[in-house]
C-alpha cells in the first residue's frame, strides 16, 4: 500500500504499489539459485575452503528510481511464499529445498550498521529452530566486550529483529552456552562468565578433548575465540555461521538467500571500510546466495582494488569480472550460467509503463489516470519508474488543488530526478555529467573536453555508472539515460552546485569546439565521413539551441557534407522543452532565427529533398535565403540547390537564372553552376552550347558526366558509356561514393539500350553503390534502365505506371521524359505503333515549354514516326541521330527473335 498516495486525497482511491513484471530478473535469480544449490550439494564442496573462487552472489544495478528496491522486496516475497510470486514467473525448480530469504536495507535512512547486518542474518537463522553454538559463543563474547551492560535481547527487541524473525535467538544462544558449559563440566550454566567459558573451550579445542568433539570440526573456531572481540573479528564470525549451516542434519537444512539492498549507501569508492566488512561476509559464507541491488556495479573483480579489499580480481570473483570483449558485463544481453553476475536493470517498456500507471491509482476498479495522460507520462519517463512515481504524485497534487489533470500538466521533467541522480556522484563526476548531458553521445575525450577538464578520470568513472549505457560499435560509445538527460537539461536544479545559464553556455561552447576538433583530426576518409555526419548532427543542435552566432567549423563541415552527394539524414531533434537549454533568452520556437538554425534547415532540406516533393525543397530554400543569416558561401549552396530543384520541376529558365548567379559569383560552386548551365542548354535542345559549356569543367564540374548525357541524347552510346565509365573512375579515385553512384546509374541507362545482359550487372553494381545513400532520383534512374533492359516484356507497361506515380510524388518531373522514352522504346520493339504514337504525343504535350523537347524527337525516331517541331540543334545532322535511335530498336527486335 502506498500510504503517501492514500493520504493525498479525500476520495476512496485505491493506491497500491503496482509491481510491473520483472520476469527476466527473476529468471536470472532462479538460475543462479539453482546453480548455487547444485554446487553446495556436491561432495566436492567444502564450506571451509577459503581459496576457491566465489560465485555465490548476483548483482542488479541501475539508475536511481529504476525499481531496484521494489525488485528486491518482490524477490524476498517470492522466495518466502509461493502465493507471493507473480503467476508469470512460473514454478521454481527447487521445490524440495527450503529457501530462507533475508532482506537487509543498507540505505542511510535505515541506519543499518555492520553489527545489524550480522545480527539480522543470525536472527533469520533462528527460524531453523536450533542453536548455533560456534557462532553464538563468539557473538556473546563480542557483545559483552563492545556493549557492556546492554542486553542483546533488549537490543533485538528495540531494533525490531525479534518481532521480524520471532524471539528464538536469545533462547537459542542461552541453550548453546549451557550445552558448552555442561560439556566442559563448568560450574553453573549461563551464569558462567563468557570469558571463562570461551577460554575453557579454546583450551579444550587445543587439547582435542572428546567432550568438545562436536565443535572441534570447526578448524578456525579456537583462533576466532582468542582474537580480540572487536568489529574486525566480528566480520570473520560469519565463517562460523557458514560452518554451522553445513553441520545441520538433512531435515533441518535450509539455504539462506541474503538480499542486500541500496548497496550504494555502503560508502563511496574512496572509503571502503564497510564494503570490506560486507565483502568478508559474502566470501566467508559460500553456502549462502547473496543478491545485491545498488546503483553501481561491484568492482570486486577489478585487479586495481587489491589492498583496499581482502578478495579481489577476476579469479576470486569470476561472475563479476568484465568479459574480454569490449561490452561491459553490466551491459551484456544475458549472462551465461556462472558468468556475467552483474546485470543492469533496464527501464520499463512503454507497455509496462502504461500498465503501471493504470494499476497505480484506481477508483471503483477503474484507472484514475486516463490513457491520454498515461501516454504523455510514458513518453517523458523514458521507462524510468521513478519518473512514473513522481508523475503519480503530481497527479494527486493537481486533484487536491481542485483542478482536473490534463496531459499538458505532465509534459515536463521533475527536479527530484536530478537530486536522486547526483546524490552519490563526486563533484567532478557531477560536472562531467552536466556537460555530457549536452551531447547525444560521447566518448571519454569529448566528455572531458566539454567539462573543461584536463584529465579523463572523472569521465571514466562516470561511464561506469548505470545512468550511462554503452554501444561499443558506435562512434561515441556512451550516452546518458534519456530521463536523466532531459531532467538535467530542462528541470530547475536546486542542488548546491547547480549551474547558471552562463555555465551551460560555456559548456556548450566547449562541446562544440571538441566536436570540431574530433572531425578535423580524423585521418581516414571512410571514418571521416561517418564522423562528419555525426559531428554535424550534434554540432548543429548545440549551435542552434544555444544561439551561437559564429558557425566556425560547421561551415567547413557543411561544405564537406555537400561535396560527396551522399545525403545521410541530418535532422537534429526539434527544439522544444525537452532540448531547450537552461536560462532566459532561449525560448522554444522557429529554427530560422540564428545562423546555426538556418544552416541546420539548409542541410536537412538538402537531405530531405531525396524523399519529398521538389516544390517543398524550393519553398524551404527560399525561406532560408530570405533570412539572410547564412554566410556567403553557404547562401551560394542554398541558391545552387534551389536552381537544381527548379530544374527538376521543369522550370528551366528559373533554374538557369539561379545557376548563372552562382557561376558569376566565382565561388566554390561556380564549376557546378557552369555544369548546371550546360545541363540547361542540353535540356533546351541546344547541344552545341551545352558541349561548349562542358569544356574545362573537370571532375569538380563533373565534365565527363555532362559529356555522357550529351552523347546519350545523340544515341552515340559507345561514347556515352566511355564518358560515364571515366566519370565513375574519377569519382572512385576521389573517394566520392555519391558521384560514383550517380554516374553508374547513368551508365545503366546507356548500357540497357545496347546490351541487356551487361545491363543486369551494371544495375546490380548501381544498386550496391546506392545502398545506404539517400539518392532517390538516382535510384529511380536505375528503375527506368531496368524497363529499357526488359523492353518487349509483358509487365513493362504496368511497371512504368507505378514508376510514374513515384516520380510525381517526388516532384521529379524531369525524369518523366526519360520514362516516356523507355516506354516508347518498349512499344517500338513490340511494333505497337498505336501505343508508340500515344506515348510520343504525351511527350510532345509534356515538353511544350521547350524543356526536354528533344525527347519527343527521340520517341519519334525509335518508331520511324514523323519528326516533330521545332527542330533540335544537334551536334550532327538530324538523319544520323534518328538512324542511331531506330537502329537500337531493330537490334533489340533481332535479339528477342533469336532468344525465342
C-alpha positions in Angstrom: 0.0 0.0 0.0 1.3 3.5 -0.9 0.5 5.5 2.2 1.6 8.8 0.8 -0.9 8.4 -2.1 -3.6 7.2 0.3 -3.3 10.3 2.4 -3.2 12.7 -0.6 -6.9 12.6 -1.3 -10.3 12.5 0.4 -11.6 10.2 -2.3 -11.6 6.5 -1.8 -8.6 5.9 -4.1 -7.0 2.5 -4.2 -3.3 3.5 -4.1 -1.3 0.3 -4.4 2.4 -0.4 -5.1 1.8 -1.7 -8.6 4.5 -4.2 -9.5 5.4 -4.4 -13.1 6.7 -7.6 -14.5 10.4 -8.2 -14.0 10.4 -11.8 -15.2 13.8 -11.5 -16.8 15.4 -10.6 -13.5 13.5 -13.4 -11.7 14.8 -15.9 -14.2 18.3 -14.8 -13.6 17.9 -15.2 -9.8 16.2 -18.5 -10.2 19.0 -19.7 -12.5 21.7 -18.5 -10.0 19.9 -20.2 -7.1 19.6 -23.4 -8.9 23.3 -23.4 -9.8 24.1 -22.5 -6.2 22.0 -25.4 -4.8 23.8 -27.8 -7.2 27.2 -26.6 -6.1 26.7 -26.7 -2.4 25.2 -30.2 -2.6 28.2 -31.5 -4.4 30.6 -33.8 -2.4 33.4 -31.7 -3.5 32.0 -28.6 -1.8 34.0 -27.5 1.3 32.5 -24.7 3.3 35.9 -24.0 5.0 37.8 -23.7 1.7 38.9 -20.1 1.8 40.7 -20.1 -1.5 38.1 -21.4 -4.0 36.6 -18.7 -6.3 33.2 -17.4 -5.2 30.1 -17.4 -7.4 27.6 -17.1 -4.6 26.2 -13.7 -5.5 24.3 -11.9 -8.2 24.2 -8.1 -8.6 21.5 -6.0 -10.0 22.4 -2.3 -10.6 20.8 0.6 -12.3 20.0 4.3 -12.1 18.2 5.7 -9.1 14.5 5.1 -9.4 14.6 2.2 -11.8 13.0 -0.2 -9.4 15.8 -2.0 -7.7 14.3 -1.8 -4.2 10.9 -2.9 -5.5 12.6 -5.9 -7.2 14.5 -6.7 -4.0 11.3 -6.8 -2.0 9.4 -8.8 -4.6 12.2 -11.3 -4.7 12.1 -11.7 -0.9 8.3 -12.2 -1.1 8.5 -14.7 -4.0 11.2 -16.8 -2.2 9.2 -16.7 1.1 5.8 -17.9 -0.2 4.5 -19.3 -3.5 1.4 -17.2 -3.3 3.5 -14.0 -3.3 5.2 -15.0 -6.6 3.7 -13.5 -9.8 2.0 -16.1 -11.9 4.0 -15.3 -15.0 7.2 -16.1 -13.1 6.3 -19.8 -13.1 7.2 -22.6 -10.7 10.7 -22.8 -9.4 12.8 -25.9 -9.9 13.9 -26.3 -6.3 10.5 -27.3 -4.8 12.2 -29.8 -2.5 14.6 -27.3 -0.9 13.9 -24.9 2.0 14.8 -21.4 1.0 15.3 -18.8 3.7 15.3 -15.2 2.3 16.8 -12.5 4.4 16.4 -8.9 3.1 18.6 -6.2 4.6 18.2 -2.5 3.7 21.6 -0.8 3.7 20.2 2.7 3.0 21.4 5.6 5.1 17.8 6.3 6.2 17.5 2.7 7.5 20.7 3.3 9.6 21.8 -0.3 9.3 25.3 -0.9 10.8 27.5 -3.8 10.2 26.5 -5.2 13.6 22.9 -5.0 12.5 23.7 -6.9 9.3 25.4 -9.8 11.1 22.6 -9.9 13.8 19.9 -9.9 11.1 21.4 -12.9 9.4 21.7 -14.7 12.7 18.2 -13.8 13.8 16.8 -15.0 10.5 18.6 -18.4 11.0 16.8 -18.7 14.4 13.9 -19.9 12.2 15.8 -23.2 11.9 14.9 -23.9 15.5 18.4 -25.0 16.5 21.3 -23.3 18.4 24.4 -22.4 16.5 27.0 -22.8 19.3 30.2 -21.9 17.5 28.9 -18.6 16.3 26.8 -17.9 19.3 29.8 -18.2 21.7 31.8 -15.8 19.6 28.9 -13.3 19.3 28.2 -13.4 23.0 31.9 -12.7 23.7 31.9 -9.8 21.2 28.6 -8.3 22.6 29.8 -8.3 26.2 33.1 -6.7 25.2 31.5 -4.0 23.0 28.2 -3.4 24.7 28.8 -3.9 28.4 25.6 -3.7 30.5 23.4 -3.8 27.4 21.2 -6.9 26.9 21.3 -8.4 23.4 17.7 -9.4 23.8 16.6 -5.8 24.5 18.7 -4.6 21.6 16.9 -7.1 19.3 13.5 -6.1 20.6 14.3 -2.4 20.2 15.6 -2.8 16.6 12.6 -4.9 15.6 14.6 -8.0 14.7 12.9 -10.1 17.4 9.5 -9.2 16.0 10.6 -9.8 12.5 12.1 -13.2 13.0 10.5 -14.3 16.3 12.1 -14.4 19.7 14.0 -17.6 19.5 17.5 -16.2 19.1 18.2 -15.3 22.7 16.9 -18.6 24.0 19.0 -20.5 21.4 22.1 -18.6 22.4 21.4 -19.4 26.1 20.9 -23.1 25.2 24.2 -23.1 23.2 26.1 -21.6 26.2 24.6 -24.0 28.6 25.4 -27.0 26.4 29.1 -25.9 26.1 29.4 -25.3 29.8 28.0 -28.7 30.6 30.3 -30.4 28.1 33.2 -28.6 29.8 31.9 -29.6 33.2 32.0 -25.9 34.3 30.1 -24.9 37.4 26.7 -23.4 36.5 25.5 -22.9 33.0 24.7 -19.5 31.6 25.8 -17.9 34.8 29.4 -18.6 33.9 31.4 -15.6 32.7 31.7 -15.7 28.9 35.4 -15.1 29.2 35.9 -18.2 31.3 33.6 -20.2 29.1 35.4 -19.3 25.8 38.8 -19.7 27.5 38.0 -23.2 28.7 36.5 -24.1 25.3 39.6 -22.8 23.5 41.9 -24.9 25.7 39.7 -28.0 25.2 39.9 -27.5 21.4 43.6 -27.2 21.5 43.9 -30.4 23.6 41.4 -32.1 21.3 39.2 -33.3 24.1 36.4 -35.7 23.2 33.9 -33.6 25.2 34.0 -30.9 22.6 34.3 -33.0 19.5 31.1 -31.5 18.1 32.9 -28.1 17.8 36.3 -29.5 17.1 35.4 -29.9 13.4 35.5 -26.1 13.0 39.2 -25.6 12.4 39.3 -21.9 13.0 36.9 -21.6 16.0 39.7 -21.6 18.6 41.6 -18.8 16.7 38.4 -16.7 16.5 37.7 -17.1 20.2 41.2 -16.0 21.1 41.1 -12.9 18.8 40.3 -9.5 20.3 36.5 -9.3 20.2 36.2 -6.1 18.0 34.5 -5.2 14.8 37.3 -6.7 12.8 36.8 -10.0 14.5 33.0 -9.8 14.1 33.5 -9.6 10.3 35.1 -13.0 10.4 32.4 -14.7 12.6 30.1 -15.4 9.6 32.6 -18.2 8.8 31.2 -19.8 11.9 27.7 -19.4 10.7 28.5 -21.0 7.4 30.1 -23.9 9.2 27.1 -24.4 11.5 24.8 -24.4 8.5 26.9 -27.0 6.9 26.6 -29.2 10.0 22.8 -29.2 10.1 21.0 -32.6 9.7 19.2 -33.1 6.4 15.7 -32.5 7.8 16.8 -29.1 9.3 18.9 -27.8 6.4 17.9 -24.5 4.7 19.6 -22.4 2.1 19.7 -18.7 3.1 19.3 -16.1 0.3 20.5 -12.7 1.7 19.2 -9.7 -0.3 21.4 -6.6 0.3 19.5 -3.6 -1.0 20.7 0.0 -1.6 24.4 -1.1 -1.7 25.4 2.4 -3.0 25.0 3.7 0.6 27.6 1.3 1.9 30.2 4.0 1.1 31.9 5.8 -1.7 34.7 4.4 -3.8 37.4 6.2 -1.7 36.3 4.9 1.7 35.6 1.2 1.5 35.7 0.2 5.2 32.2 -1.0 5.4 32.3 -2.5 2.0 35.4 -4.5 3.1 33.5 -5.9 6.1 30.5 -6.9 4.0 32.7 -8.5 1.3 34.1 -10.7 4.0 30.6 -11.9 5.0 29.9 -12.9 1.3 33.3 -14.6 0.9 33.1 -16.5 4.3 29.6 -17.8 3.6 29.9 -19.7 0.3 26.8 -21.7 1.1 24.7 -18.6 1.2 23.4 -16.9 -2.0 23.7 -13.1 -1.9 21.5 -10.9 -4.1 22.9 -7.3 -4.1 21.0 -4.3 -5.6 22.5 -0.9 -5.9 23.3 1.9 -8.4 26.7 0.8 -9.4 28.3 -2.4 -10.4 30.6 -4.1 -7.9 34.2 -3.6 -8.6 35.4 -6.6 -6.6 36.8 -8.4 -9.7 39.0 -5.4 -10.6 42.6 -6.0 -10.0 43.2 -2.4 -9.1 41.4 -2.8 -5.8 44.0 -5.1 -4.4 44.9 -3.8 -0.9 41.6 -2.0 -0.5 39.5 -5.1 -0.2 40.5 -8.6 1.0 39.4 -10.6 -2.0 39.8 -9.0 -5.5 40.4 -9.9 -9.1 38.6 -12.0 -11.7 40.0 -15.2 -10.3 38.3 -14.6 -7.0 35.0 -13.4 -8.4 34.7 -14.8 -12.0 31.0 -13.9 -12.2 31.7 -10.2 -11.5 34.6 -9.9 -14.0 34.1 -7.8 -17.1 34.2 -10.0 -20.2 37.2 -9.9 -22.5 35.0 -8.3 -25.2 34.6 -4.6 -25.2 31.0 -4.7 -23.9 30.9 -4.4 -20.1 29.2 -7.2 -18.2 26.8 -4.7 -16.9 25.5 -4.1 -20.4 25.7 -7.7 -21.8 22.5 -9.1 -23.1 22.1 -12.3 -21.0 24.8 -13.9 -18.8 25.8 -17.5 -19.2 25.5 -19.8 -16.1 28.0 -18.7 -13.6 29.1 -15.8 -15.7 28.0 -12.2 -16.0 26.5 -12.0 -12.5 26.3 -8.2 -12.8 23.1 -7.2 -14.5 21.9 -3.8 -15.5 18.3 -3.3 -14.6 16.6 -1.9 -17.7 13.8 0.6 -18.0 10.1 -0.3 -18.3 8.8 -0.9 -21.8 6.0 1.6 -22.9 3.5 -1.2 -22.3 4.9 -1.8 -18.8 4.7 2.0 -18.1 1.1 2.1 -19.2 0.2 -0.9 -17.1 2.0 0.5 -14.1 0.1 3.8 -14.3 -3.2 2.2 -14.9 -2.9 0.0 -11.8 -1.2 2.5 -9.6 -4.3 4.6 -8.8 -7.8 3.2 -9.2 -11.3 4.2 -8.3 -14.1 1.6 -8.3 -11.8 -0.7 -10.1 -11.1 1.7 -13.0 -7.8 3.5 -13.7 -7.8 7.0 -12.2 -5.2 8.2 -14.7 -6.6 8.4 -18.2 -5.0 6.9 -21.3 -4.1 10.4 -22.8 -2.2 11.4 -19.6 -0.6 7.9 -19.3 0.7 8.3 -22.9 2.4 11.7 -22.1 3.9 10.4 -18.8 5.2 7.3 -20.6 6.9 9.3 -23.3 8.5 11.7 -20.9 9.7 8.9 -18.5 11.9 7.1 -21.0 10.8 4.0 -19.0 12.2 5.2 -15.6 9.9 4.1 -12.8 10.9 7.0 -10.6 9.5 9.4 -13.2 6.3 7.4 -13.1 6.1 7.7 -9.3 6.7 11.5 -9.4 4.1 11.9 -12.1 1.6 10.0 -9.9 2.4 12.4 -7.0 1.8 15.3 -9.3 -1.5 13.9 -10.5 -2.7 13.7 -6.9 -1.4 17.2 -6.1 -3.4 18.7 -9.0 -6.6 16.9 -7.9 -6.0 18.0 -4.4 -5.9 21.6 -5.6 -9.4 21.1 -7.1 -8.3 21.0 -10.7 -8.6 18.4 -13.4 -5.3 16.9 -14.5 -4.6 17.3 -18.2 -1.9 15.8 -20.5 -0.1 19.2 -20.7 0.4 19.1 -16.9 2.8 16.2 -17.3 4.8 17.2 -20.4 7.9 18.1 -18.3 10.6 16.5 -16.2 11.0 16.6 -12.4 13.8 18.3 -10.4 13.7 15.3 -8.0 15.3 13.3 -10.7 18.4 15.5 -10.5 18.8 15.1 -6.8 18.5 11.3 -7.0 20.9 11.2 -9.9 23.6 13.3 -8.3 23.4 12.0 -4.8 26.2 9.5 -5.0 28.5 11.2 -7.5 31.7 13.1 -6.7 31.8 16.8 -7.6 33.9 16.2 -10.6 31.6 13.5 -11.8 28.6 15.8 -11.4 30.4 18.4 -13.5 31.1 15.9 -16.3 27.6 14.6 -16.1 26.1 18.0 -16.7 28.5 18.6 -19.6 27.8 15.3 -21.1 24.0 15.9 -21.0 24.6 18.5 -23.8 25.7 15.6 -26.1 23.6 12.9 -27.7 26.6 10.6 -27.3 30.2 11.0 -26.2 33.5 9.3 -25.6 35.9 10.0 -22.8 37.8 12.7 -24.6 34.6 14.5 -25.7 33.1 14.5 -22.2 36.4 15.7 -20.7 36.7 18.5 -23.2 33.1 19.6 -22.8 33.6 19.7 -19.0 36.8 21.8 -19.4 38.9 19.3 -17.5 42.5 18.2 -18.3 42.2 14.6 -17.0 39.8 11.9 -18.1 39.4 10.1 -14.7 36.1 11.7 -13.8 34.6 10.9 -17.2 35.9 7.3 -17.0 34.3 6.9 -13.5 31.0 8.4 -14.8 30.9 5.8 -17.7 30.9 3.1 -15.1 27.7 4.4 -13.6 24.4 2.7 -14.6 23.0 6.1 -15.9 25.4 5.7 -18.8 24.9 3.0 -21.4 27.3 1.8 -24.0 27.3 0.8 -27.6 30.9 -0.1 -28.3 30.3 -0.2 -32.1 29.2 3.5 -32.2 31.5 6.4 -33.0 30.9 7.7 -29.5 30.1 4.7 -27.3 28.4 6.4 -24.3 25.1 8.1 -23.8 23.1 9.2 -20.8 19.7 7.7 -19.8 17.1 9.7 -21.6 15.0 10.7 -18.5 18.1 11.8 -16.6 19.5 13.8 -19.5 16.2 15.5 -20.0 15.9 16.4 -16.3 19.4 17.8 -16.3 18.8 19.9 -19.4 15.3 21.3 -18.6 14.3 20.9 -14.9 15.1 23.5 -12.3 18.3 22.5 -10.5 18.0 23.2 -6.8 21.3 21.4 -5.9 24.1 23.4 -4.2 26.3 23.1 -7.3 23.6 23.7 -9.8 24.8 25.5 -13.0 23.9 29.0 -14.0 22.8 29.8 -17.7 26.4 31.1 -18.3 27.8 27.7 -17.1 25.6 25.9 -19.6 26.5 28.3 -22.4 30.2 27.9 -21.8 29.9 24.1 -21.6 28.1 24.1 -25.0 30.9 26.2 -26.5 33.5 23.7 -25.2 31.4 20.7 -26.5 31.0 22.3 -30.0 34.7 23.1 -30.2 35.6 19.5 -29.1 33.3 18.1 -31.8 35.0 20.2 -34.5 38.5 19.1 -33.4 37.5 15.4 -33.5 36.2 15.8 -37.0 39.2 17.7 -38.3 41.7 15.4 -36.6 40.3 12.1 -38.0 42.8 10.7 -40.5 40.9 8.1 -42.6 38.4 9.3 -45.2 35.9 6.4 -44.6 35.8 7.1 -40.9 35.8 10.8 -41.5 32.6 10.7 -43.5 30.7 8.9 -40.7 32.2 11.1 -38.1 31.4 14.2 -40.2 27.7 13.4 -40.2 27.7 12.5 -36.5 29.6 15.8 -35.6 27.2 17.8 -37.8 24.1 16.3 -36.1 25.4 17.1 -32.6 27.1 20.4 -33.6 24.1 21.8 -35.4 21.9 21.2 -32.5 24.3 22.7 -30.0 24.9 25.8 -32.1 21.2 26.2 -32.9 19.8 25.6 -29.3 22.4 27.9 -27.7 22.1 30.7 -30.4 25.7 30.7 -31.5 26.4 33.5 -34.0 29.7 32.2 -35.2 29.3 28.9 -37.2 33.1 28.2 -37.0 34.0 24.7 -38.2 30.3 23.9 -39.0 30.7 25.9 -42.3 33.6 23.7 -43.5 31.7 20.6 -42.3 28.6 21.6 -44.3 30.7 22.0 -47.4 32.3 18.6 -46.9 28.9 17.1 -46.4 27.6 18.6 -49.6 30.7 17.6 -51.7 30.1 13.8 -51.5 26.4 13.8 -52.6 25.5 11.0 -50.2 22.8 12.9 -48.2 22.5 11.0 -45.0 19.6 12.2 -42.8 20.8 15.2 -40.7 17.7 16.2 -38.8 18.6 17.3 -35.3 15.9 16.9 -32.6 13.2 19.5 -32.8 13.8 22.4 -30.4 11.2 22.1 -27.7 11.1 22.0 -23.9 12.9 18.6 -24.0 16.0 20.1 -25.6 15.9 23.8 -24.9 18.8 24.7 -22.7 18.6 26.5 -19.4 18.4 30.1 -19.0 16.5 33.1 -20.3 16.6 34.1 -23.9 16.3 30.6 -25.3 12.6 30.0 -25.8 11.3 27.2 -27.9 10.4 28.5 -31.4 11.3 28.5 -35.1 14.7 27.3 -36.1 15.3 30.1 -38.6 16.4 32.7 -36.1 20.2 32.0 -35.9 22.9 31.2 -38.5 23.1 27.7 -37.0 19.4 27.3 -37.3 19.4 28.4 -40.9 22.3 26.0 -41.6 20.6 23.1 -39.9 17.5 23.8 -42.0 19.6 24.1 -45.2 21.3 20.7 -44.7 18.2 18.9 -43.6 16.4 20.3 -46.6 19.1 19.0 -49.0 18.8 15.6 -47.4 15.0 15.6 -47.3 14.7 16.6 -50.9 15.6 13.0 -51.8 12.4 11.9 -50.1 9.9 14.8 -50.7 8.5 16.8 -53.5 10.8 19.3 -55.1 8.3 22.1 -54.6 8.8 21.8 -50.9 12.5 21.9 -51.4 12.2 25.2 -53.3 9.9 26.7 -50.6 12.3 25.7 -47.8 15.4 27.0 -49.6 13.6 30.3 -50.4 12.7 30.8 -46.8 16.3 30.1 -45.7 17.7 32.6 -48.2 15.2 35.2 -47.2 16.5 35.2 -43.6 19.9 36.5 -44.8 21.5 34.6 -41.9 23.9 32.4 -43.8 27.4 33.5 -44.8 28.0 34.0 -48.5 29.4 30.5 -49.3 26.5 28.8 -47.6 24.0 31.1 -49.2 25.6 30.1 -52.5 24.9 26.5 -51.7 21.2 27.2 -51.0 20.9 29.2 -54.2 22.6 26.4 -56.3 20.3 23.7 -54.9 17.2 25.8 -55.4 18.2 26.2 -59.0 18.6 22.4 -59.3 15.2 21.8 -57.7 13.6 24.3 -60.1 15.2 22.4 -63.0 13.7 19.1 -61.6 10.3 20.8 -61.6 10.7 21.8 -65.3 11.4 25.5 -64.6 14.4 25.6 -66.8 14.6 29.4 -67.2 14.3 30.0 -63.5 16.9 27.3 -62.9 19.2 28.9 -65.5 19.0 32.3 -63.7 19.9 30.7 -60.4 22.8 28.8 -61.9 24.0 32.0 -63.7 24.1 33.9 -60.4 26.2 31.2 -58.7 28.5 30.9 -61.7 29.2 34.6 -61.9 30.0 34.7 -58.2 33.1 32.6 -58.8 32.8 30.7 -55.5 33.2 27.1 -54.6 30.2 26.0 -56.5 30.9 28.1 -59.7 32.0 25.0 -61.6 28.9 23.1 -60.6 26.8 26.1 -61.6 28.5 26.1 -65.0 27.6 22.4 -65.3 24.1 23.4 -64.4 24.2 25.9 -67.3 25.5 23.2 -69.6 22.6 20.9 -68.5 20.2 23.8 -69.1 21.4 24.2 -72.6 21.1 20.4 -73.2 17.6 20.4 -71.7 16.6 23.2 -74.1 18.0 21.1 -77.0 20.9 23.5 -77.7 23.7 20.9 -77.8 26.4 23.0 -79.3 26.1 25.4 -76.4 26.0 22.6 -73.9 29.1 21.0 -75.4 31.0 24.3 -75.2 29.9 24.9 -71.6 31.1 21.4 -70.7 34.7 22.1 -71.8 37.1 22.6 -68.9 34.7 21.7 -66.1 37.0 18.9 -64.8 36.0 16.5 -62.1 34.7 19.2 -59.8 32.3 20.3 -62.5 31.5 16.6 -63.5 32.7 17.2 -67.1 32.6 13.6 -68.1 29.1 13.0 -66.8 27.9 16.1 -68.7 29.5 14.7 -71.9 27.9 11.3 -71.3 24.5 12.9 -71.1 25.1 14.8 -74.3 26.3 11.7 -76.2 23.4 9.7 -74.8 20.9 12.1 -76.3 22.5 11.5 -79.7 22.3 7.7 -79.3 26.1 7.7 -79.5 26.1 5.2 -76.7 29.6 4.0 -77.1 30.9 7.5 -76.5 28.4 8.0 -73.7 29.4 4.7 -72.0 33.1 5.7 -72.2 32.4 9.1 -70.7 30.3 7.6 -67.8 33.0 5.0 -67.1 35.6 7.7 -67.0 33.4 9.8 -64.6 32.9 6.8 -62.4 36.7 6.1 -62.2 37.4 9.7 -61.4 34.8 9.6 -58.6 36.3 6.4 -57.2 39.8 8.0 -57.3 38.5 11.0 -55.3 36.7 8.7 -52.8 33.3 10.2 -53.8 30.8 7.4 -53.3 27.8 9.6 -54.1 29.2 10.6 -57.5 30.2 7.0 -58.2 26.5 6.0 -57.7 25.2 8.8 -59.9 27.5 8.1 -62.9 26.9 4.4 -62.5 23.2 4.9 -62.7 23.6 7.0 -65.9 25.8 4.2 -67.3 23.0 1.7 -66.7 20.7 4.0 -68.8 23.1 3.7 -71.7 24.0 0.0 -71.4 20.4 -1.0 -71.1 19.8 0.0 -74.7 22.8 -1.8 -76.2 23.4 -4.9 -74.0 20.6 -6.2 -71.8 22.9 -9.0 -70.4 25.5 -6.5 -69.3 22.8 -4.2 -68.0 22.0 -6.8 -65.3 25.5 -6.5 -63.9 25.6 -2.7 -64.2 22.2 -2.3 -62.4 23.4 -4.6 -59.7 26.5 -2.6 -59.2 24.5 0.6 -59.2 22.2 -0.9 -56.5 25.2 -1.8 -54.4 26.7 1.7 -54.7 23.3 3.3 -53.8 22.9 1.1 -50.7 22.9 3.4 -47.7 22.8 6.6 -49.9 19.8 8.9 -49.9 19.6 9.5 -53.7 16.1 9.0 -54.7 16.3 10.4 -58.2 19.4 8.3 -59.0 17.7 5.2 -57.7 14.7 5.9 -60.0 17.0 6.2 -63.0 18.2 2.6 -62.4 14.5 1.6 -62.4 14.0 3.3 -65.7 17.1 1.5 -67.0 15.6 -1.8 -65.9 12.5 -1.0 -68.0 14.7 -0.4 -71.1 16.6 -3.6 -70.4 13.3 -5.5 -70.3 11.7 -3.8 -73.4 9.4 -6.3 -75.0 8.4 -8.0 -71.8 4.7 -8.1 -70.8 4.9 -6.3 -67.5 6.9 -3.2 -68.6 3.8 -1.0 -69.1 2.4 -1.7 -65.6 5.9 -1.2 -64.0 6.2 2.1 -65.9 2.8 3.3 -64.5 4.0 2.5 -60.9 7.2 4.3 -61.6 5.4 7.4 -63.0 3.5 7.6 -59.7 6.7 7.6 -57.7 8.1 10.4 -59.9 5.0 12.5 -59.4 5.0 12.1 -55.7 8.7 13.0 -55.5 8.3 16.0 -57.8 10.9 14.6 -60.2 9.2 15.8 -63.3 12.5 16.0 -65.2 12.6 12.2 -65.2 9.2 11.9 -66.8 10.5 12.3 -70.4 13.2 9.7 -69.8 10.5 7.3 -68.6 8.4 8.1 -71.7 11.4 7.3 -73.9 11.8 3.9 -72.2 8.1 3.2 -72.9 8.4 4.4 -76.5 11.4 2.0 -76.9 9.3 -0.8 -75.5 6.3 -0.1 -77.8 8.6 0.3 -80.8 10.3 -3.1 -80.1 6.9 -4.7 -79.9 5.8 -2.9 -83.2 2.9 -1.4 -81.3 2.5 1.8 -83.3 -0.7 2.9 -81.6 0.8 2.9 -78.2 4.0 4.3 -79.5 2.1 7.2 -81.1 0.2 7.9 -77.9 3.5 8.0 -75.9 5.1 10.3 -78.5 2.0 12.6 -78.3 2.3 12.6 -74.5 5.9 13.5 -74.7 5.2 16.4 -77.1 2.5 17.8 -74.7 4.7 17.5 -71.6 7.6 19.3 -73.3 5.7 22.2 -74.9 7.7 24.7 -72.7 10.8 23.7 -74.7 12.5 21.7 -71.9 13.4 18.2 -72.9 11.6 18.8 -76.3 14.3 16.7 -78.0 12.9 13.6 -76.2 9.8 13.8 -78.5 12.3 13.6 -81.4 13.9 10.5 -79.8 10.5 8.8 -79.4 9.6 9.6 -83.0 12.9 8.2 -84.3 12.5 5.0 -82.3 9.4 4.1 -84.3 10.0 5.9 -87.5 7.3 8.5 -86.9 7.4 11.9 -88.5 9.8 14.4 -87.0 8.1 16.8 -84.6 8.7 20.5 -84.4 10.6 22.7 -83.6 13.9 21.2 -84.8 16.7 20.3 -82.4 20.2 21.8 -82.5 22.0 18.5 -82.6 25.8 18.2 -82.9 25.2 16.1 -86.1 22.6 16.1 -88.8 19.1 15.0 -87.8 19.1 12.0 -90.1 22.2 10.5 -88.4 20.8 10.9 -84.9 17.3 9.4 -85.9 19.0 6.5 -87.6 21.0 5.6 -84.5 17.9 5.6 -82.3 15.9 3.5 -84.8 18.8 1.0 -85.1 18.6 0.3 -81.3 15.0 -0.9 -81.9 15.8 -3.2 -84.8 18.8 -4.6 -83.0 16.7 -5.4 -79.9 13.9 -7.0 -82.1 16.5 -9.2 -83.7 17.9 -10.1 -80.2 14.4 -11.1 -79.0 13.8 -13.2 -82.1 17.0 -15.1 -81.5 16.2 -15.6 -77.8 12.8 -17.1 -78.6 
